[in-house]
Amino acid sequence: MASRRKFIYSSLFGGLGTLLGKKVIAGVSYPTVTGNPIVISTWDAGLAANAGAWKILGSNGRALDAVEAGVRVTEDSINCCVGLGANPDRDGIVTLDACIMDEHGNCGSVGALERIKHPISVARRVMEKTPHVMLVGQGAQQFAVSEGFPLEEQKLSDDAKKAYEQWLKKSEYKPIINIENTKSGGHGPSAPVHLPNGELNHDTIGMVAMDAAGNLSGSCTTSGMGFKMRGRLGDSPIIGAGLYVDNEVGACTATGQGEDVIRICGSHTVVELMRQGMSPGQACKTAVERIIKIKGDKAGEIQVAFLALNKKGEVGSFAIQKGFSYALKSNKEEKMYNAKSYYQ
């Protein structure tokens, strides 16, 4: 009976793959790396971010401090994907989103924040100094300034400026899959992006970590989709969508088309699936399949990826499309991994 069920399952998804005109993989295995402390983050920008986090984790520091420090490295870099030099919205204004969550379920978030260099640190102040979870727009900026964060002048990176000028010629928004991977020699916002029509898509770094005490925390920071509509928010600043931490179970972060991550409360879904006994990789895969079921024949047009860490120190990831990679650092290794994907 078990063999019959397996055959039916494989036939079902094989048929769906034929219907969508792409090859679908099923029953894949997931490499895991165990031990703590450990930190993982999305794309190859995660290598430098993980190194920043490890300065704290390697000294028996708290995971919360590590995930803040780690993504600040990316926010500090001059690039077109994260931070004040990143791709603007369609009105030419850079708006930043970020969230953070600790081992106690405390969380903070900012959305549509302008002229503040480190939105992740403002998100932490929201968590620690206000009764709220999320502040947005002018209110978020006002709070940041009251907390001593200086207002910076917006200055687009050279690549962001070129891309925006090119985009203005047509003013069309056409998301491109794996935009963080659309460059030579890299999979993240650490290298220049050169696109024919100036079209940019998902610009995020998400990080989760477990410290030597076995406690989990996570962070996520982004400039959002390049040339988005004014006021658009994706999944990155939303607790339970772009990031979720449950210290009894595990943590997850997401990247890709935020609207579709929001539809399934993606990171929370992955953590709950791990609570039910799934490995991080299987939980990420199941969440991806839920999105594919919703999107139907449009699933092949988008990218979403999840990256998860459970309480045992096991790591897993899964994406809709091939091309997503993540960085891992532990006492035993420091390297990039290519995630498994639904379509090959």
N, C-alpha and C positions, 0 to 999 in steps of 0.2 A: 504493500500500500504506500509506503514511504517513497519507493522508487517511482510509483505511478504519479504521486503528487509532485515529485521533483520534475518528472517529464512534462506534466501539465504546466507547471510554473515556467519551465524553460521555453516551452512552446508558446505560451502566452506572451512573454516578453520578446521572444524572437519574432513573433508576428507583429508586435508593436514596432519593433525596430525596422522591419521591412516596410511597414505602413509609413513610417516617418522617413524612410530612405536613408537610414543610418544603421550602423552596426551596434547592437546592444550587448553588453556583457552582463553575465549573471553568475552568482556563486563565486565571486572573487575572494581571494584571501587578502588579509590586511596585515602588513608588517607592523609590529609594535615594538616600542622601546620602553623599558621599565626602569624605575629608579627615580629618586628625587634628591636634590632639587632638579627641576626641569622647566624649560621655557620653550614654547613654540609660537610662531607667528607667521602671518601670511606673506607670501611672495618673497623674493630674494632681498628686498629691503629689510626683511626680518633678520638677516645675518647681523647687520650692524645694530639693529634694535635689540636683538637677543644679547649681544655683547654688552650693551648698556645695562640691560636687566641683570646680567650675570655679575656685574660689579657688586650688586646687592645680594643676589641669591648665593653667590659663591662665598659670601662672608656671613652666612647664616641669617641674612636679613629677611624681612617680611615680603611675601609675594606681592602685596598691594603696592609697596614702595617700588618693587622691581618692575611691575607692569606699567606704572606711571613713567618711571625713568626710561624704560626701554623705548616706548613710542615717542617720547620727547626727542629722542635722537632723530627720528624720521621727521618730526615737526620742525626740527632745527635745520634740516637739509634744504637746499634750494632746488626744488624740483617742481614738476607740473602736476603732481598728483596729491600731495599732502602738504598742508601748511600755507602760509601767506603768499608764497610764490606760485601757488597751484592754479589750475584751470578755473576761471571765473564762471559765474552763471551767464545766461544769455544777455544780461544787461552789463556785463563786464565787471561784476563785483564778486570778489572771493568771499564765500561764506563757509564756515567750518563747523563740523559736528563732531562730538566725542562723547563717550560714556566710559564709566569705570564701575567695577563691582568687587566687593571684598568677600572674605570667607564667612562673614556674619549675615550676609544678605543685604548689607548696606550698599546703596548705589547712587550715582549722580550722573547727570547728563546735561549737555548744552547743545542747542541747535541753532543754525543760521547765525552763528557768531561772527562778527566782523572785526578786523583790525587787532586781534589778540593772537599772539604768537603760539601760545600753548593751551589750546582748548581742553586737552586732557587734564591739565592741572586745575583749570576752572571747574571742570566736571567734578573733580575730587573735592574742591571747596564747596560746591553745591551739596555734595553728599555729607560733608562733615560739618557745615556751618549753617545750613538752612533746613527747614522742615519739609522741603520739596525734593523731588527726584530730578525734574527737568526744568531748566530755564532756557528761553529762546529769544532770538532777535535782540532788540534794544535792551530788554530787561536783562538778558544774559551779559551783554556788554557792560551795562551799568553796574551789575554785581561784580564783574571782573575788575573793573576800575576801582570800585570800593575796596576790593581785596588787595589792591596794590599792583595789579597787572597793568603795564603801560600800554597805551594805545600806539600801535605801530602804523606806519604808512604802508598801504598796499603797494607792492612792487612785484609784478608778475615775473616769473622766471622767463628766460629767453624762449624756451620751448613753449611755455604756456602762452606767451604773447604772440608767437608765430602761429600757433594752433588757433587761437581766438581770431586773429586777423583773417586767417584762411576760412574759418567757419563763417565769419560775417559775410563772405561773398555769396553764400547760398542760404545761410541761416536755417539749415536743416539739421534735425537731430536724428541720427541713425546710430544706435548703440553698436559697438563692435565687441565681439566676444574676446575675453582675455586681454583687455586693453593694457593691463599692467605687464603683459607678456609680449606686447607688440614693439619689440625693439631688439637690437642685436646684442646677444650675450646676456640677457637678463629676464627676470620674471617679475619685476617690481618697479616701484616708482623711483628707484635709485639711479636709473640711467635715462638719457634723453629719449623722448618719444617723437617719432617722425611719422605722420600719417598724411595720406594724400589729400584728404578733405578737411583736416583739422578736427575730426570727430573723435571725441573722447568719451569714455564710459565710466567704469567703476574704479574709483581711486581711494583705496582704503588700506590701512594696516590694522589687523586685529591680533591680539596677543593674549595667551593664557599661560599661567605659571603655577607651579606647586613648589613651595619652599621646603627647607629641610625639616620643618615641623609638620609637614604634610598638609598645610593649608593652601587653599586655592584662591586666586584672584584673576581678574581679566580686565582688558582695556581695548578700546577701539577708537580710532581717530581718522578723519577723512575730510576732503574738500567736496565730497559728493560727486555726482555725475558732472562731467564737463559740459558747460553750456545748458545746464538744467533750467527749467522755468524758475523765475524768481519766487522764493519761498518754498521750493521743493525740499522735503526731507526724505531720506531713504531709511534703511534699517539701522545704520551704524549708531545713531544716538539713542536707539530704542532698546531698552532693557527687555530681554526676551526674544528680540529679533536678531540684531547684530551681535549681541553678547548676552550670555547668561552663566551664572556661577551658582552651584549648589555644593557646599563643602562636604556634604555627605555622599555625593555621587560623582560630580565632575564638573567640567566647564567646557563651553563651546563658543566659538566666534564664527562669523560668516563674512563672505565677500561675494561680489557679483551684483546682479540686478536687485537692488534693495526692495523694490516693490513686491517682488515674488518671494523674498525672504519674509517680509512682513505678513504675507498672505497665510503663512503656516506657523507664525511665531517661531521661526526656524531654530534659533539657538536653544530656546526653551524646549522645543520638541525633541531635539537631539539629547539634551540632558535627561528628559523624562524617559526616553527610550533606553538610555543607559541605566536609569533607575530600575527599569523592568528587566534588566539583565543583559542587554545587548552590549557588545564591544563598541568602543568609540567608532571604529570604521563602519560597522554594520548599522549603527544608529545614524551616522551621517548619510549612508547610502539610502536608508529608509526614508529619511527626510527629503533627500533629493527626488526620490520616486514619487513622493506626495506632490511635489511641485510639478513634476512631469505629467502626472495624472491631471492636474488642474489645467496646465497649459496645452495639453493635447498636441496637435500638429505644429504648434508654435514653440514647443520646447526646444527644438533645434536652433532657434534664433537667439537664445539667451545663455548666459553662464551664471551659475550659482555654485558656490563651494562652501562646505563646512569643514571646520578643523576642531577636533575635540581631544580632551584629556580627561581620563577618569581618575578616581581616587587611588587606584592601584599604580598610577604612573604610566598607564598604557595610552598610546597615542593613535589616533585614526583620522582619516580625512576621506572625503568623496566629493566629486564635482559632477555637474551635468556634462560639461565638455572637457576633453583632454586639454592640458596646458597649464592647469593650476599646480603650483608648487608651494611648499612651506619650509620654513627654517626651524631646526631643532637644535637645542643646546642642553647638554647634561654633563655630569661628571665624566661620562664615557665617550661622548662624541659631540661634534659640531658640524652639521652638514645640512644640505638641502635634500628634500624628498619630493618626488613627483607623485601627486595624488592619483588614485584610481578614478576612473570616470565612467559615467553611464554610456556615453557615446565614444567610440574609438575612431 
